[in-house]
């Protein structure tokens, strides 16, 4: 509840690319890929 937060422990990240969704061909070949979202971040 009342735990002090140390801001130095939080690491900051930079978004490199927008969310990448599978292509229509990928979904056709692999139906489970419909829910996949790739996010790319860079640690600062």
N, C-alpha and C positions, 0 to 999 in steps of 0.2 A: 504494500500500500504506500507507505511513506518512505520509500527507499530513495536516497539521493541519486541523481543521475550525473555521471561524469561524462561530459561532452567529448573528452579526449578518447573515450572508448569507441565512439561511433566513427566508423570509417566512411569517407565520402566516395561516391561513385559518379562517373560521368557516363551518360548514355551515348554510345557510339552510333547505334543504328536504331531505326524504328522497329517495331515488332514485325517479325518475319513470319508469314503464314505459309503453309504448304501450297504448292501449285495445284491446279486441277488435275494434272497428270499424276502427281504424287498421290493425291487423294484416290484417284482411280486405281493406282497400283497398290496402295496401302490405305485401306479405309480407316484404320485407327488414327492416321495422321491428321484427321479433320480437326481434332482438338489441340493439336500442337501449336505452340507459339514460341519462337526463339527470340530472346532478348539479349542484346550485347551491351555489356558495361565495361568500363575501364576503371580500375581502382586508382584513386589519386593519392 
